[in-house]
Amino acid sequence: MPGSIFAPHIPEQIRNLLGTASKVCVVHGSTIYNNLADTPFIIMGCNTRIKHVIPGIMRAAEELDALIAFELTATEGGIDGGYTGQTPDQFVRTLTAYAEACHFTKPFIIHADHITVKNGSDEEIKAARELIRAQLAAGYSSFALDASFSPIAENISILSRIVPDLAAHGVGIEVELGEVTPVNRDSNLTTVADVEEFLSGLAQCGIQPQLLAIDNGSKSGNYLDGQHVSIDLQRTGEIFAAARNFGVSGLVQHGITGTPLRIVGKLAEYGIRKGNIGTLWQNVAHAGLPPELVDEMRDWAREQKRDIKYATAVFAERINTIDAADVKLIADLAYREAKEFITAFQAKGSVARLAAALKAG
């Protein structure tokens, strides 16, 4: 297993899966979040809906000594595989197999993105708990619990029923206040007052998240022609200052695909400590897939009147068996994109900074 600095922070499930000789270094999200709160950099969270981008991302992170996270939402990769066809166990095994094959030795997080509970019904809570159990058993090391569709009091109540399931496992915990909207809908910016009410209520329930996801004006998905990016950096900084008073390590930026790097590079200075990128990696994979396959996926999406992302599981067998030359092209494209984002996120050398923090700790 990896050196003594990081070894104590590897989930037991990963140890059991890989054995003692492996150099793959999955770590608890809490280890990273708690030790680098005051360091202005962003962990790149990669929703890898199509697996061929993973080697390129790992190559960039290894080269730049960068902390990163790989993640899927509940809809992308739930117990039934979601619209990507990847169950939690399959996702973890895919990531660790690539890490072994790529000789990827840097610490990384396996994150459960958007475990969404919209109405707090017993049925939804049960489904969330079942998914969490499956993800913990697979080796996930960080969790995002999203009850942001509900009013603040109900959001708190929902989290108070779920977070205790995670408390004993040392994982990272992210909560959400303010839902990032798609590119065709208006934002409803999170306020400082909302944050203080939310975090105060969670504290009264004994809940201490490390990360807080907010709506600061960003959008999920691809921006449309003529649309402009409008992220409220001042509001973001004010929220970060308020959240720090409640022990939160940093904020989470959803909806980075399409955001210019000149803006991305500023986010760390305003308290963003994790930035999720999903659609970009899908775009990269589609750019390297055989054109005839992509055309068929687009035709299916039009016929079904659904976003093309939902074609991923439908065409998974063909996607996963493309020619080696296409696989290499996608990995190379992902490598170039990952290097640009890691650099813009000020994450180069973040592994060394984590090691120094743990040694000093």
Buried (B, 14 or more C-beta within 10 A) or exposed (E): BBEEBBEEBBBEBBBEBBEEEBBBBBBBBBBBBBBBBEBBBBBBBBBBBBBBBBBBBBBBBBBBBBBBBBBBBBBBBBBEBBBBBBBBBBBBBBBBBBBEEBEBBBBBBBBBBBBBBEEBEEEBBEBBBEBBEBBBEBBBBBBBBBBBBBEBEBBBBBBBBBBEBBEEBBBBBBBBBBBBBEBEEEBEBBBBEBBBBBBEBBBEBEBBBBBBBBBBBBBBBBBEEEEEBEBBBEBBBBBBEBBBEBEBBBBBBBBBBBBEEEBBBBBBEBBBBBBBBBBBBBBBBBEBBEEEBBEBBEEBBEEEEEBBBBBBBBBBEEBEEBEEEBBBBBBBBBBEBBBEBBBBBBBBBBBEBBBEBBEEE
